[in-house]
Amino acid sequence: MFLITGANGQLGLSLKKLLKADQAYFCSHQDLDITNAIEPKKFAKVSAIINCAAYTNVEKAEDELELAFKINGKALKHLTDLSNNLKIPLIHISTDYVFDGTKNSPYLTSDKTNPLSAYGKSKLLGEEIFIKEAKCGLLIRTSWVYSEFGNNFVKTMLRLGKERAELSVVNDQWGSPTYATDLALTILQILNNEIRGVEIEHFSNSGAITWFDFAQAIMQEANLSCQIRSISSEEYKSKVKRPSYAVLDKKSIEEKYQIKLKDWKESLKTCLKNIG
Ligand SMILES: NC(=O)c1ccc[n+]([C@@H]2O[C@H](COP(=O)([O-])OP(=O)(O)OC[C@H]3O[C@@H](n4cnc5c(N)ncnc54)[C@H](OP(=O)(O)O)[C@@H]3O)[C@@H](O)[C@H]2O)c1
C-alpha cells in the first residue's frame, strides 16, 4: 500500500491511472496538507510514500515566495519524519530548475545546483531537507512535465492552437519533456526494488529540444495549422529567470533500475491520443 500525496495533480492522477484503488491512499491537498505534521498511526499499512504534492506555479512563486517555500521546502520535514517513523522509503520529486542552465552537456545528479527562480530555490530547499533528514528514499529530478490532466504546456498549446493563427514560443531554452505516465511507471518500477539509503536520480523522456520545437511538434501531431514563431527569452515577457539549458543526464536511473527511456515524440503522441 502506497501513500500518494498531491494525488489530484498531474503525477498523482497518472499514478492513480496505473494503480488499483486498494493499492494506495490517494490523498488530495484537501485530504492531507503536507505543510502540517502527519500522524504516522493513520498510515501504518503504508510501504512507501510518493510525494506528488508541490507548489508548481513558477510565475506566481515569485510573488508567493513564502507559500512556495512552505510547500516545496519546509514540508519535506513532515514527509521525512513520516518516512523515518514508519521505516519506509520516501520518493520525492524535484526539478531541473534547481540548475542555472550554464552547462552545455546534460546535468549529472552530482552537478552543482544554483536555481535562478523562486520556484527553483523553494525546490532546492526541499532537496536539502530531504538529503539531510531522510534515512531511506529517492529524490527524482524531472523536467517539463505534461499529461492529459490539469494545466500544462501541451494542453495550453492545443487550446491556443485552435484559437490563433500564430503563436510566439521561445527557442533558446533547451530541455526534455516528461510525460507524467512515463514518470509514474518509472516510480512504480523502482519501487519493485528494495530502496536502501538516500540517493538522487534524474528522469525525463529522451531527446533534447526547445519549447519552440515542442510547440511545433504539438501542432503537427494534432493537425493544427497554427504557425509557431521563434522568439528569444528576452522577447518573452516574464519575471522568471529560467535555465537556458536544463537537459538532465539519465544514465544513472537507466543503469541502476533498468529503466528504458521513451523518446519524447513517441510519448507526446501517446498523450495526445489519450487527450483524444
Ligand atoms: N509540472 C512541471 O513541469 C514540473 C517540472 C519539473 C518538476 N516537477 C515536479 O514534479 C512534481 C509533480 O508535479 P505536477 O506537475 O504533477 O504538479 P501539479 O499538477 O501542480 O500537482 C501538485 C499537487 O499538489 C497539491 N498541493 C499543493 N499544495 C499542497 C499541500 N500543501 N499539501 C498537499 N498537496 C498540495 C496540489 O493541489 P491544489 O492544486 O489543490 O493546491 C496539486 O494537486 C512536483 O514535485 C513538481 O515540482 C514538475
The ligand as an ORCA input file, in Angstrom:
! r2SCAN-3c Opt
* xyz 0 1
  N       4.953     20.459    -13.916
  C       6.217     20.508    -14.321
  O       6.523     20.942    -15.442
  C       7.320     20.001    -13.429
  C       8.648     20.090    -13.879
  C       9.669     19.604    -13.052
  C       9.356     19.049    -11.831
  N       8.061     18.991    -11.432
  C       7.768     18.414    -10.105
  O       7.024     17.231    -10.302
  C       6.136     17.027     -9.202
  C       4.731     16.763     -9.705
  O       4.322     17.908    -10.446
  P       2.893     18.014    -11.128
  O       3.070     18.649    -12.438
  O       2.164     16.726    -11.003
  O       2.223     19.092    -10.144
  P       0.709     19.599    -10.094
  O      -0.063     19.041    -11.218
  O       0.752     21.077     -9.881
  O       0.179     18.908     -8.748
  C       0.606     19.293     -7.492
  C      -0.469     18.886     -6.498
  O      -0.015     19.232     -5.187
  C      -1.135     19.704     -4.471
  N      -0.700     20.519     -3.344
  C      -0.304     21.818     -3.334
  N      -0.010     22.204     -2.082
  C      -0.221     21.124     -1.282
  C      -0.105     20.890      0.109
  N       0.281     21.864      0.944
  N      -0.405     19.662      0.587
  C      -0.814     18.681     -0.231
  N      -0.969     18.834     -1.555
  C      -0.668     20.047     -2.070
  C      -1.937     20.485     -5.488
  O      -3.263     20.609     -5.044
  P      -4.054     22.000     -5.243
  O      -3.974     22.294     -6.707
  O      -5.423     21.675     -4.746
  O      -3.325     23.012     -4.402
  C      -1.804     19.598     -6.718
  O      -2.857     18.647     -6.786
  C       6.290     18.251     -8.307
  O       7.195     17.977     -7.273
  C       6.900     19.292     -9.228
  O       7.652     20.262     -8.534
  C       7.045     19.431    -12.200
*
